[in-house]
Amino acid sequence: MLFHYSRRLTFFFLTTILWLGQVWQQALYAQREQVNVFMGSSGDHGQVSPAASSPFGQLSILPKTTPSTHTGYEKLAKEVHGFTHNRFEGVGCQGSGGLLLLRPFLGGQDTGESLQKLSESAKPGEYGIEFANKIGMKATVYQDYSLSEYHFPSGPKGFSIDLSHVFLNAFVAEEHTIEGSVLSGWIQAKTTCQAGVYTVYYAMDLGASAKWKQQGEHKLIANLPAAARTGQVRLAFSALDRASAVKKLQKWSGISYSDLLAKSISAWNEYLGAIQVEGPQERKSLFYSLLYRTLQSPYRISEEDGRFRGTDGNIHTADGQRYHGWAIWDNYKTQLPLLSVLYPALYQDITHSVANLYRYGKYDFAGPHEPANSVRTEHASVVLLDAAQKGLDIDFPSIRDSLMADTARFDFSSPDKYLEASYDMWTMAGLLSKFGERELSNHFMARSQTYKPLWLNEFKDLSRSDVDRMSARKMYQGTIRQYRWAVPFDVAGLVELSGGEKAFTEQLDEFFDGYYFNRANEPDLQSPTLYYASQTPWKYQHLVHKLAVDTVVQYYFNNNSRGVEAHIDRIYKNEPKAYIRTMDDDAGAMSGWFVMTALGIQQPLVGQPVYYLNVPLFEKITMGKSARQLEITVKNFSDQNRYISKVVLNGKDLNRLWLTHQELVSGGKLVIEASAKPSTYGSENRWLGGQE
């Protein structure tokens, strides 16, 4: 009897373990399955792509189509010219990347005839396509290694490779060698906006049966046996040197497609699984699709032994990972703060990587020795101050002199640049104060306040004829109305300059009610947070909900001023024509705004670790996986209940509408009580950007 009982008990435990394993497996894959990688991949609606990629990896695989977008790909296009192996997601200047164009062909040689797409599919980490000539391809990427599998009909076939192919004719130079079945070398190309030069080292193996032939200075042919029905392309990238790429290729040479895909899936779910949300399925898919967009860059550039190449072109060594590929001007308000909340260890390495710009050579856009494709680095010091205020390690003494020298390059030549340079001066004051140089800090704080006469002269009067004209008075991608709010470091001063709290509130209302807000770009991205300094703070809570999930009226686009006609639709749509027309995602900047709004937080002033609260877009959110896990619950959750009536953190009524970074990342339970009616809750405990 005991024997039978024991056997039944064993069977029960085994069954339970198997069931738990299945549940765990389903949970593991849940977030990745929510992602629509085709969101924003058609037309000028985000400039992102469904490329097979790995979190924060520069290697990504996708067809080159005609017509194309900034990523070299258009969802609606049928004509394919081959596959490229890197791109910078969501950026302007017509995009960049497009290295290593590889084309499969049928016959004895490549006739140059384009491939006609029949169907395609993609998820994070993998991409697949079928062509009318019966060639098919699937690819997966894990870190800096990829495996593409092609299937062919019988008969002569092969691959052509163009080592000089780069988007926008940005090719600079290349050098390659062939040893057995392995092609390896380096390619140099101009960075995004063609401001500098970056180098990618690579090693590619097409298998022992491939027969290589030179077809010109930078072009090669690899013929496959006529009887072969499949062909594998193994590719490794390195930002360090050719030897590292070859070593990586050798390390993974025996891995199967399914095993590499499993590693890629695990990597994506590790990042996507940092947040669990409960709510409507459509919104969950939108959320994870946008979270996915924030996890593409900056790119990991260090090898396993800690070696990496700096912007001085030399090799250095670090204890942690190092990253490069910056779009700081675009995403320092949203994507980078989001990473600091969700992935503190990663963000510490990113912080060290930003500091390295001041050690080895910092350029506002890019220089001659970039270790990865990059865009721009303005406001890098703001990122460093913000990280230091959030408790991350900053070796300030080692970069102090470089930071000081950088202030001499601050540009005060136009109204927008004057405000941005003043923000950077405020940042220097904060860094110097934090690290004990109070007298010099006071000097920079005084310099930051010189924006006031400029503001009164350029931004006070809204009756002038050019206040609604894009790029008036030599400003960059914005209007006078939009840039006048760009003083997050001195909100109290901005209220005073506007004529007091009542006038400030009226001017905010005029701005948003008159649809002068430009959601297609970043200059006024954080302006909604200013309602928390107004007489009607609850309008912030309503506005961000509307911008995130409701129909909006948008008159501004990046190729004109007020616009011929309005965009009347949702901004964030989970489809190929997402976002607003001409609205680039800008390396996760715009996606990051939505993700933070969905979590119920926005950082109004990067440089001070405080987040404004709004009603989250989900009834329950769980952030993190450790003892510091934060559970956010919305009481009375409904799309109609957009106003906050109470905030309780770990059982304590906060009586305020903001959290510190430490409160946010320390874990526990946050309960936000929602209401359909505006509330004055927390108005007596306001926090204004720039106050100590």
C-alpha positions as CSV (number, residue, x, y, z in Angstrom):
1,M,0.0,0.0,0.0
2,L,2.8,2.4,0.9
3,F,4.6,1.4,-2.4
4,H,1.5,2.4,-4.4
5,Y,1.0,5.6,-2.5
6,S,4.7,6.5,-3.0
7,R,4.4,5.8,-6.7
8,R,1.3,8.0,-7.0
9,L,3.0,10.7,-5.0
10,T,6.1,10.6,-7.3
11,F,3.8,10.7,-10.4
12,F,2.0,13.7,-8.9
13,F,5.3,15.6,-8.3
14,L,6.6,14.8,-11.8
15,T,3.3,15.9,-13.3
16,T,3.3,19.1,-11.3
17,I,6.9,19.8,-12.3
18,L,6.1,19.3,-15.9
19,W,3.1,21.6,-15.6
20,L,5.1,24.3,-13.8
21,G,7.7,24.0,-16.5
22,Q,5.1,24.6,-19.2
23,V,3.7,27.5,-17.3
24,W,7.2,28.9,-16.9
25,Q,7.9,28.4,-20.6
26,Q,4.7,30.2,-21.6
27,A,5.5,33.1,-19.3
28,L,9.1,33.2,-20.6
29,Y,7.9,33.6,-24.2
30,A,4.9,35.8,-23.4
31,Q,6.4,39.3,-23.9
32,R,8.3,38.5,-27.1
33,E,5.1,37.1,-28.6
34,Q,3.3,40.4,-27.9
35,V,5.8,42.4,-30.1
36,N,4.8,43.6,-33.6
37,V,8.2,44.3,-35.2
38,F,6.5,45.7,-38.3
39,M,5.1,48.6,-36.4
40,G,6.4,51.9,-38.0
41,S,8.1,50.1,-40.9
42,S,6.1,51.8,-43.8
43,G,6.5,55.3,-45.1
44,D,7.7,58.2,-43.0
45,H,6.0,56.9,-39.9
46,G,8.8,56.1,-37.4
47,Q,11.6,54.9,-39.7
48,V,12.0,51.6,-37.8
49,S,12.3,48.1,-39.2
50,P,11.5,44.4,-38.5
51,A,15.2,43.4,-38.8
52,A,16.5,40.3,-37.0
53,S,18.5,41.8,-34.2
54,S,19.7,41.3,-30.6
55,P,19.2,43.7,-27.7
56,F,21.7,46.6,-28.0
57,G,23.5,44.8,-30.9
58,Q,24.7,46.6,-34.0
59,L,24.3,43.5,-36.2
60,S,20.8,43.4,-37.8
61,I,19.6,41.6,-40.9
62,L,16.9,42.8,-43.3
63,P,16.1,43.1,-47.0
64,K,17.1,46.2,-49.0
65,T,14.0,47.1,-50.9
66,T,12.8,49.5,-53.5
67,P,11.3,51.8,-52.5
68,S,12.8,52.0,-49.0
69,T,12.8,54.1,-45.8
70,H,15.7,55.2,-43.6
71,T,16.3,51.6,-42.7
72,G,16.6,50.5,-46.3
73,Y,13.3,48.7,-46.0
74,E,9.6,49.4,-46.8
75,K,6.9,47.0,-45.6
76,L,4.8,47.5,-48.7
77,A,7.6,47.0,-51.2
78,K,7.9,43.8,-53.2
79,E,11.2,44.5,-54.9
80,V,14.2,43.2,-52.9
81,H,17.9,43.7,-53.8
82,G,19.5,41.6,-51.2
83,F,20.1,41.7,-47.4
84,T,22.1,44.2,-45.4
85,H,23.5,43.7,-41.9
86,N,23.2,46.9,-39.9
87,R,21.0,50.0,-39.7
88,F,20.3,52.7,-37.1
89,E,16.7,52.3,-36.1
90,G,14.4,55.4,-36.1
91,V,16.9,58.1,-36.9
92,G,16.7,61.1,-39.3
93,C,19.1,62.4,-42.0
94,Q,17.6,59.7,-44.2
95,G,19.1,56.9,-42.1
96,S,22.4,55.1,-42.1
97,G,24.0,51.7,-42.1
98,G,23.4,49.1,-44.9
99,L,26.7,47.3,-44.8
100,L,27.5,44.0,-46.4
101,L,24.8,43.7,-49.1
102,L,24.4,40.0,-49.8
103,R,22.2,38.7,-52.6
104,P,21.1,35.1,-53.3
105,F,20.8,34.3,-57.0
106,L,20.0,31.4,-59.3
107,G,22.2,30.5,-62.2
108,G,25.9,30.6,-62.8
109,Q,26.2,34.4,-62.0
110,D,24.2,37.2,-60.5
111,T,22.3,39.0,-63.3
112,G,21.3,41.8,-61.0
113,E,17.6,41.0,-61.3
114,S,15.7,42.0,-58.2
115,L,13.9,39.4,-56.1
116,Q,10.1,39.6,-55.8
117,K,8.7,39.2,-52.3
118,L,5.8,36.7,-51.8
119,S,5.6,36.7,-48.0
120,E,7.5,37.5,-44.9
121,S,7.4,37.0,-41.1
122,A,9.3,38.3,-38.2
123,K,9.6,38.4,-34.4
124,P,12.3,39.9,-32.1
125,G,15.5,38.1,-33.0
126,E,14.4,36.5,-36.3
127,Y,13.2,37.4,-39.8
128,G,12.1,35.2,-42.7
129,I,11.0,35.8,-46.3
130,E,9.9,33.9,-49.4
131,F,10.5,34.9,-53.0
132,A,8.7,34.2,-56.3
133,N,11.7,32.4,-57.7
134,K,11.4,29.8,-54.8
135,I,14.4,31.2,-52.9
136,G,13.6,31.5,-49.2
137,M,15.6,32.8,-46.2
138,K,15.4,33.0,-42.5
139,A,17.8,34.7,-40.1
140,T,18.4,35.0,-36.4
141,V,20.8,37.2,-34.4
142,Y,22.3,36.7,-31.0
143,Q,24.6,39.5,-29.7
144,D,27.2,40.0,-32.5
145,Y,26.6,36.7,-34.3
146,S,24.0,35.7,-36.8
147,L,23.0,32.6,-38.8
148,S,21.0,33.0,-42.0
149,E,19.6,29.9,-43.7
150,Y,18.7,30.0,-47.4
151,H,16.8,27.4,-49.3
152,F,17.0,27.1,-53.1
153,P,15.5,25.1,-56.0
154,S,17.9,22.7,-57.6
155,G,20.4,24.0,-60.2
156,P,23.3,26.5,-60.2
157,K,23.1,29.1,-57.5
158,G,25.2,31.3,-55.2
159,F,25.6,34.6,-53.4
160,S,26.9,38.0,-54.5
161,I,28.4,40.3,-51.9
162,D,29.0,44.0,-52.3
163,L,31.4,45.2,-49.6
164,S,31.1,48.8,-50.7
165,H,27.3,49.0,-50.3
166,V,26.2,51.6,-47.7
167,F,23.0,53.6,-47.5
168,L,23.2,57.1,-49.0
169,N,26.6,56.3,-50.7
170,A,28.3,56.7,-47.3
171,F,31.0,54.1,-48.1
172,V,34.5,55.2,-47.1
173,A,36.8,52.2,-47.4
174,E,37.1,48.4,-46.9
175,E,39.7,45.7,-46.7
176,H,39.1,42.0,-46.9
177,T,40.8,38.6,-47.1
178,I,39.5,35.1,-47.9
179,E,40.9,32.1,-46.0
180,G,39.3,28.9,-46.9
181,S,35.5,29.4,-46.6
182,V,35.9,32.5,-44.4
183,L,35.6,36.1,-45.7
184,S,36.8,38.6,-43.1
185,G,37.9,42.2,-42.9
186,W,36.7,45.7,-42.0
187,I,34.3,48.3,-43.6
188,Q,34.4,52.0,-42.9
189,A,31.3,54.1,-43.5
190,K,30.1,57.6,-42.7
191,T,27.9,57.8,-39.6
192,T,24.3,59.0,-39.4
193,C,24.1,62.5,-41.0
194,Q,27.5,61.6,-42.5
195,A,29.3,63.7,-39.8
196,G,32.0,61.1,-38.9
197,V,33.3,57.7,-39.7
198,Y,32.8,54.3,-38.0
199,T,34.4,50.9,-38.6
200,V,32.8,47.5,-38.4
201,Y,35.0,44.4,-38.3
202,Y,33.4,41.2,-39.6
203,A,34.0,37.5,-40.4
204,M,31.6,35.6,-42.7
205,D,31.5,31.9,-43.4
206,L,29.4,30.4,-46.3
207,G,30.5,26.8,-45.7
208,A,33.2,24.7,-47.3
209,S,31.3,24.0,-50.5
210,A,31.2,27.7,-51.4
211,K,33.6,28.8,-54.2
212,W,34.7,32.4,-53.9
213,K,35.5,34.6,-56.9
214,Q,36.5,38.3,-57.0
215,Q,34.1,40.3,-59.2
216,G,35.6,43.8,-58.9
217,E,37.4,45.9,-56.3
218,H,34.7,45.5,-53.6
219,K,32.5,42.7,-55.0
220,L,32.6,39.0,-54.6
221,I,30.7,35.9,-55.9
222,A,30.3,32.7,-54.0
223,N,28.9,29.8,-56.1
224,L,27.2,26.9,-54.4
225,P,27.0,23.3,-55.7
226,A,24.1,22.8,-58.1
227,A,22.8,19.9,-56.0
228,A,22.7,22.0,-52.8
229,R,19.2,22.9,-51.7
230,T,20.3,25.0,-48.6
231,G,23.0,27.4,-47.8
232,Q,24.1,28.9,-44.5
233,V,25.6,32.3,-43.9
234,R,27.3,32.7,-40.6
235,L,28.4,36.2,-39.7
236,A,30.2,37.8,-36.7
237,F,30.7,41.5,-36.0
238,S,33.2,43.2,-33.8
239,A,33.8,46.9,-32.9
240,L,37.3,46.0,-31.8
241,D,39.3,44.2,-34.5
242,R,39.1,41.6,-37.2
243,A,40.7,38.9,-34.9
244,S,37.8,39.3,-32.5
245,A,35.2,38.8,-35.3
246,V,37.0,35.7,-36.5
247,K,37.2,34.3,-32.9
248,K,33.5,34.9,-32.5
249,L,32.7,33.1,-35.8
250,Q,34.8,30.1,-34.6
251,K,33.2,30.1,-31.2
252,W,29.7,29.7,-32.6
253,S,30.6,27.7,-35.7
254,G,28.8,24.5,-34.5
255,I,25.6,26.0,-33.2
256,S,22.3,25.1,-35.0
257,Y,19.8,27.6,-36.2
258,S,17.2,26.5,-33.5
259,D,19.8,26.8,-30.7
260,L,20.9,30.3,-31.8
261,L,17.3,31.4,-32.1
262,A,16.6,30.1,-28.6
263,K,19.4,32.2,-27.3
264,S,18.1,35.3,-29.1
265,I,14.6,34.6,-27.8
266,S,15.9,34.3,-24.3
267,A,17.8,37.5,-24.5
268,W,14.8,39.4,-25.8
269,N,12.5,38.0,-23.1
270,E,15.1,38.9,-20.4
271,Y,14.7,42.5,-21.3
272,L,11.1,42.6,-22.3
273,G,10.2,40.6,-19.2
274,A,11.5,43.4,-16.9
275,I,7.9,44.6,-17.0
276,Q,4.7,42.6,-16.7
277,V,1.5,44.5,-17.5
278,E,-2.2,43.4,-17.2
279,G,-4.8,45.0,-19.4
280,P,-6.5,44.9,-22.8
281,Q,-4.7,42.7,-25.3
282,E,-4.4,45.3,-28.0
283,R,-2.8,47.8,-25.6
284,K,-0.4,45.1,-24.3
285,S,0.8,44.4,-27.8
286,L,1.3,48.1,-28.4
287,F,3.2,48.5,-25.2
288,Y,5.7,45.6,-25.8
289,S,6.1,46.7,-29.4
290,L,7.2,50.1,-28.2
291,L,9.3,48.8,-25.3
292,Y,11.1,46.7,-27.9
293,R,12.0,49.8,-29.8
294,T,13.8,51.2,-26.8
295,L,16.1,48.2,-26.6
296,Q,18.0,48.6,-30.0
297,S,20.7,51.1,-29.2
298,P,23.3,52.1,-27.9
299,Y,25.3,49.2,-29.2
300,R,27.5,47.0,-27.1
301,I,31.1,47.5,-28.4
302,S,33.3,45.7,-25.8
303,E,34.5,42.1,-26.1
304,E,34.2,39.4,-23.4
305,D,37.7,40.3,-22.0
306,G,36.6,44.0,-21.6
307,R,38.6,45.4,-24.5
308,F,36.9,48.1,-26.6
309,R,37.9,50.8,-29.0
310,G,37.4,54.4,-28.0
311,T,36.6,57.5,-30.0
312,D,40.4,58.1,-30.1
313,G,40.8,55.0,-32.3
314,N,42.8,53.2,-29.6
315,I,42.0,50.0,-27.7
316,H,41.1,50.3,-24.0
317,T,40.0,47.9,-21.3
318,A,37.0,48.1,-18.9
319,D,35.6,46.0,-16.1
320,G,32.0,46.1,-17.4
321,Q,30.4,46.4,-20.9
322,R,30.9,49.4,-23.0
323,Y,28.4,50.9,-25.4
324,H,28.4,53.4,-28.4
325,G,25.9,54.6,-31.0
326,W,24.4,57.7,-29.4
327,A,21.3,59.8,-30.2
328,I,21.4,61.7,-26.9
329,W,19.9,65.0,-28.1
330,D,16.9,62.9,-29.2
331,N,16.4,60.4,-26.4
332,Y,18.0,61.8,-23.2
333,K,14.5,62.8,-21.9
334,T,12.8,59.5,-22.4
335,Q,14.6,56.4,-23.5
336,L,17.7,56.8,-21.3
337,P,15.7,57.6,-18.1
338,L,13.6,54.5,-18.9
339,L,16.7,52.3,-19.1
340,S,17.9,53.8,-15.8
341,V,14.7,52.6,-14.1
342,L,14.4,49.2,-15.7
343,Y,18.0,48.0,-16.1
344,P,20.3,49.7,-13.5
345,A,23.3,47.4,-14.1
346,L,23.1,48.0,-17.9
347,Y,22.6,51.7,-17.2
348,Q,25.8,51.9,-15.1
349,D,27.7,50.6,-18.1
350,I,26.0,53.1,-20.4
351,T,26.9,55.8,-17.9
352,H,30.6,54.8,-18.0
353,S,30.4,54.7,-21.8
354,V,29.0,58.3,-21.9
355,A,31.8,59.4,-19.6
356,N,34.3,57.8,-22.0
357,L,33.3,60.4,-24.6
358,Y,35.0,63.0,-22.5
359,R,38.1,60.8,-22.0
360,Y,38.7,59.8,-25.6
361,G,37.1,62.4,-27.8
362,K,33.6,63.8,-27.8
363,Y,32.0,65.3,-30.9
364,D,28.5,66.8,-31.0
365,F,27.7,64.5,-33.9
366,A,30.6,62.1,-34.7
367,G,34.4,62.0,-35.3
368,P,36.8,60.1,-37.5
369,H,37.2,57.1,-35.2
370,E,33.7,56.1,-34.0
371,P,33.6,52.4,-32.8
372,A,30.0,52.1,-34.0
373,N,27.4,54.1,-36.0
374,S,26.3,57.2,-34.1
375,V,24.2,60.3,-34.4
376,R,24.8,63.0,-31.8
377,T,25.9,63.5,-28.2
378,E,24.7,67.0,-27.1
379,H,23.6,67.0,-23.5
380,A,25.9,64.1,-22.6
381,S,26.8,66.0,-19.4
382,V,23.0,66.1,-18.5
383,V,23.0,62.3,-18.7
384,L,26.1,62.1,-16.4
385,L,24.5,64.5,-13.8
386,D,21.3,62.5,-13.9
387,A,23.1,59.2,-13.3
388,A,25.1,60.7,-10.5
389,Q,22.0,62.0,-8.8
390,K,20.5,58.5,-9.2
391,G,23.4,57.0,-7.2
392,L,25.4,55.6,-10.1
393,D,29.2,55.7,-10.1
394,I,30.7,58.6,-12.0
395,D,34.5,59.1,-12.0
396,F,34.1,62.9,-12.2
397,P,37.8,63.9,-11.4
398,S,39.1,61.9,-14.4
399,I,36.8,63.8,-16.9
400,R,36.4,67.1,-15.1
401,D,38.9,69.0,-17.3
402,S,37.3,67.7,-20.5
403,L,33.9,68.6,-19.2
404,M,35.1,72.1,-18.5
405,A,36.7,72.4,-21.9
406,D,33.5,71.3,-23.5
407,T,31.6,74.3,-22.1
408,A,33.7,76.5,-24.3
409,R,32.0,74.9,-27.3
410,F,28.5,75.6,-26.1
411,D,26.6,77.4,-28.8
412,F,24.5,80.5,-28.0
413,S,24.1,81.6,-31.6
414,S,20.3,81.1,-31.9
415,P,17.3,81.3,-29.4
416,D,16.9,77.5,-29.2
417,K,20.6,76.9,-28.8
418,Y,20.8,79.5,-26.1
419,L,18.2,77.8,-24.0
420,E,19.9,74.4,-24.5
421,A,23.3,75.8,-23.6
422,S,21.8,77.3,-20.5
423,Y,20.6,73.9,-19.5
424,D,24.1,72.5,-20.0
425,M,25.4,75.3,-17.8
426,W,22.9,74.4,-15.1
427,T,24.1,70.8,-15.5
428,M,27.8,71.8,-15.0
429,A,26.7,73.7,-11.8
430,G,25.0,70.5,-10.6
431,L,28.0,68.3,-11.3
432,L,30.5,70.7,-9.7
433,S,28.3,71.1,-6.6
434,K,27.9,67.4,-6.2
435,F,31.6,66.9,-6.3
436,G,32.5,69.7,-3.9
437,E,33.3,72.7,-6.1
438,R,30.7,75.1,-4.7
439,E,32.3,78.3,-5.9
440,L,32.7,77.2,-9.5
441,S,29.2,75.7,-9.3
442,N,27.8,79.1,-8.4
443,H,29.6,80.6,-11.5
444,F,27.9,78.1,-13.9
445,M,24.5,78.5,-12.1
446,A,24.7,82.3,-12.7
447,R,25.6,81.7,-16.4
448,S,22.6,79.4,-16.7
449,Q,20.3,82.2,-15.6
450,T,21.4,84.5,-18.5
451,Y,18.7,82.8,-20.5
452,K,16.2,85.2,-19.0
453,P,16.9,88.4,-21.1
454,L,17.1,86.2,-24.2
455,W,13.7,84.6,-23.3
456,L,12.1,88.0,-22.8
457,N,13.4,89.3,-26.1
458,E,12.7,86.2,-28.3
459,F,9.9,84.2,-26.6
460,K,7.8,86.6,-24.6
461,D,5.9,88.2,-27.5
462,L,3.7,85.7,-29.4
463,S,2.2,88.3,-31.7
464,R,5.2,88.4,-34.0
465,S,4.6,86.9,-37.5
466,D,7.2,84.1,-37.3
467,V,6.3,82.5,-34.0
468,D,4.5,79.6,-35.7
469,R,7.1,79.1,-38.4
470,M,9.3,76.0,-38.2
471,S,13.0,76.8,-37.8
472,A,12.4,80.6,-37.7
473,R,15.3,82.7,-36.3
474,K,17.7,79.9,-37.3
475,M,16.2,77.4,-34.8
476,Y,16.4,73.7,-35.2
477,Q,13.2,71.7,-36.0
478,G,10.9,73.8,-33.9
479,T,9.0,77.1,-33.5
480,I,9.2,79.9,-31.1
481,R,6.0,78.7,-29.5
482,Q,7.5,75.2,-29.0
483,Y,11.0,76.2,-27.8
484,R,9.7,78.8,-25.3
485,W,9.0,76.0,-22.9
486,A,12.5,74.5,-23.0
487,V,13.6,75.7,-19.6
488,P,13.1,72.6,-17.5
489,F,16.0,73.6,-15.2
490,D,14.2,76.8,-13.9
491,V,10.4,76.2,-14.1
492,A,9.8,78.8,-11.3
493,G,11.7,81.3,-13.4
494,L,9.7,80.4,-16.5
495,V,6.5,81.0,-14.6
496,E,7.7,84.4,-13.5
497,L,8.8,85.4,-17.0
498,S,5.4,84.4,-18.4
499,G,3.7,86.8,-16.1
500,G,2.9,84.7,-13.1
501,E,1.0,81.5,-12.5
502,K,-2.3,82.7,-13.9
503,A,-0.7,83.9,-17.2
504,F,1.5,80.8,-17.3
505,T,-1.6,78.6,-17.1
506,E,-3.4,80.6,-19.8
507,Q,-0.4,80.4,-22.1
508,L,-0.2,76.6,-21.6
509,D,-3.9,76.3,-22.4
510,E,-3.5,78.4,-25.6
511,F,-0.5,76.2,-26.6
512,F,-2.3,72.9,-26.3
513,D,-5.8,74.0,-27.1
514,G,-4.6,75.7,-30.2
515,Y,-2.7,72.6,-31.3
516,Y,0.7,74.3,-31.4
517,F,2.4,71.3,-29.7
518,N,4.7,69.4,-32.1
519,R,4.4,65.8,-31.3
520,A,6.5,64.9,-34.4
521,N,9.7,65.9,-32.8
522,E,11.5,66.4,-29.5
523,P,12.0,70.2,-28.8
524,D,8.7,70.4,-26.8
525,L,8.4,66.8,-25.9
526,Q,8.3,67.4,-22.1
527,S,6.1,70.5,-22.2
528,P,3.0,68.7,-20.9
529,T,4.8,68.3,-17.6
530,L,4.6,72.1,-17.1
531,Y,1.0,71.7,-16.2
532,Y,2.2,70.6,-12.8
533,A,3.5,74.1,-12.3
534,S,0.2,75.6,-13.3
535,Q,-3.1,76.4,-11.6
536,T,-4.6,73.3,-13.2
537,P,-2.1,70.4,-12.6
538,W,-4.8,67.8,-13.3
539,K,-4.6,68.8,-17.0
540,Y,-1.3,67.0,-17.3
541,Q,-2.9,63.8,-16.3
542,H,-5.6,64.1,-18.9
543,L,-3.2,65.4,-21.6
544,V,-0.7,62.6,-21.4
545,H,-3.5,60.0,-21.6
546,K,-4.9,61.6,-24.7
547,L,-1.5,61.8,-26.4
548,A,-0.8,58.2,-25.6
549,V,-4.0,56.5,-26.6
550,D,-6.6,58.9,-28.0
551,T,-7.2,60.7,-31.2
552,V,-5.2,64.0,-31.4
553,V,-5.0,67.0,-33.7
554,Q,-1.5,67.6,-35.0
555,Y,-0.6,70.5,-37.4
556,Y,3.2,70.3,-37.3
557,F,5.4,68.0,-39.4
558,N,9.1,68.0,-39.9
559,N,9.0,69.2,-43.5
560,N,6.8,72.3,-43.0
561,S,5.5,74.8,-40.4
562,R,1.9,74.8,-39.5
563,G,0.9,72.2,-42.0
564,V,-1.4,72.2,-45.0
565,E,-3.8,69.9,-43.2
566,A,-4.1,68.4,-39.7
567,H,-3.2,64.9,-38.7
568,I,-6.3,63.7,-36.9
569,D,-5.7,60.2,-35.5
570,R,-4.0,58.4,-32.7
571,I,-0.2,58.9,-32.6
572,Y,0.7,55.4,-31.4
573,K,-0.8,52.8,-33.7
574,N,0.3,49.2,-33.8
575,E,0.6,49.0,-37.6
576,P,3.2,49.7,-40.3
577,K,2.1,53.3,-40.7
578,A,2.4,54.2,-37.0
579,Y,3.2,57.5,-35.3
580,I,2.6,60.8,-37.1
581,R,3.8,61.4,-40.6
582,T,7.5,62.6,-40.5
583,M,7.8,61.5,-36.8
584,D,11.0,59.5,-36.4
585,D,11.2,57.2,-33.4
586,D,14.8,58.6,-33.0
587,A,16.5,55.6,-31.4
588,G,13.6,54.9,-29.0
589,A,12.9,58.5,-28.0
590,M,9.3,58.5,-29.0
591,S,8.6,54.9,-28.0
592,G,10.2,55.6,-24.6
593,W,7.8,58.4,-24.0
594,F,4.9,56.1,-24.4
595,V,6.4,53.3,-22.3
596,M,7.0,55.7,-19.4
597,T,3.5,57.2,-19.7
598,A,2.1,53.7,-19.7
599,L,3.9,53.1,-16.4
600,G,2.5,56.3,-15.0
601,I,5.8,58.2,-14.8
602,Q,7.7,61.0,-16.7
603,Q,11.0,62.7,-15.7
604,P,10.3,66.4,-16.1
605,L,14.0,67.4,-15.5
606,V,16.8,65.0,-16.5
607,G,19.5,65.8,-14.0
608,Q,17.2,65.7,-10.9
609,P,15.9,62.2,-10.0
610,V,12.2,63.0,-9.7
611,Y,9.3,61.5,-11.7
612,Y,5.8,63.1,-12.2
613,L,2.9,60.7,-11.9
614,N,-0.1,60.1,-14.1
615,V,-2.7,57.3,-14.1
616,P,-0.9,54.3,-15.8
617,L,-2.4,52.7,-18.9
618,F,-2.7,49.3,-17.2
619,E,-4.6,48.1,-14.2
620,K,-1.6,46.3,-12.8
621,I,2.1,46.6,-13.6
622,T,5.0,44.7,-12.1
623,M,8.5,46.1,-12.7
624,G,11.7,44.2,-11.9
625,K,12.4,40.6,-10.9
626,S,14.3,40.9,-7.7
627,A,13.6,41.8,-4.1
628,R,13.2,45.4,-5.3
629,Q,10.2,44.5,-7.5
630,L,7.6,47.3,-7.7
631,E,4.0,46.4,-8.1
632,I,1.8,49.3,-9.4
633,T,-2.0,48.9,-9.1
634,V,-4.6,51.3,-10.3
635,K,-7.7,51.5,-8.2
636,N,-10.9,52.3,-10.2
637,F,-9.1,51.6,-13.4
638,S,-10.9,52.8,-16.6
639,D,-10.0,54.8,-19.6
640,Q,-12.5,57.4,-18.4
641,N,-10.8,57.7,-15.0
642,R,-7.7,59.7,-16.0
643,Y,-7.3,61.8,-12.9
644,I,-5.3,60.9,-9.7
645,S,-7.3,61.2,-6.5
646,K,-4.8,59.4,-4.2
647,V,-1.3,57.9,-4.2
648,V,-0.2,55.3,-1.6
649,L,3.3,53.9,-1.5
650,N,3.9,50.9,0.8
651,G,0.8,51.8,2.8
652,K,1.6,55.5,3.2
653,D,-0.5,58.2,1.6
654,L,2.1,60.4,-0.1
655,N,-0.2,63.4,-0.7
656,R,1.9,64.3,-3.7
657,L,2.1,63.6,-7.5
658,W,5.7,62.7,-7.8
659,L,8.2,60.0,-6.8
660,T,11.9,60.1,-6.3
661,H,14.1,57.7,-8.3
662,Q,15.0,55.9,-5.0
663,E,11.3,55.4,-4.2
664,L,10.7,54.0,-7.7
665,V,13.5,51.5,-7.7
666,S,13.3,50.4,-4.1
667,G,10.3,48.2,-4.7
668,G,7.1,47.6,-2.8
669,K,3.5,48.5,-3.7
670,L,2.3,51.6,-5.3
671,V,-1.4,52.2,-5.5
672,I,-2.8,55.0,-7.6
673,E,-6.4,55.8,-7.1
674,A,-8.1,57.0,-10.3
675,S,-11.1,59.2,-10.8
676,A,-13.2,60.6,-13.7
677,K,-13.1,64.1,-12.2
678,P,-10.1,66.4,-11.7
679,S,-8.8,66.6,-8.2
680,T,-6.6,69.0,-6.2
681,Y,-4.8,66.0,-4.6
682,G,-1.1,66.7,-4.0
683,S,-1.3,70.3,-5.1
684,E,0.2,71.6,-1.8
685,N,3.3,69.5,-2.2
686,R,4.4,70.4,-5.7
687,W,7.9,69.8,-7.1
688,L,9.1,72.2,-9.7
689,G,12.1,71.4,-12.0
690,G,15.3,73.1,-10.9
691,Q,14.5,73.5,-7.2
692,E,16.9,72.1,-4.7
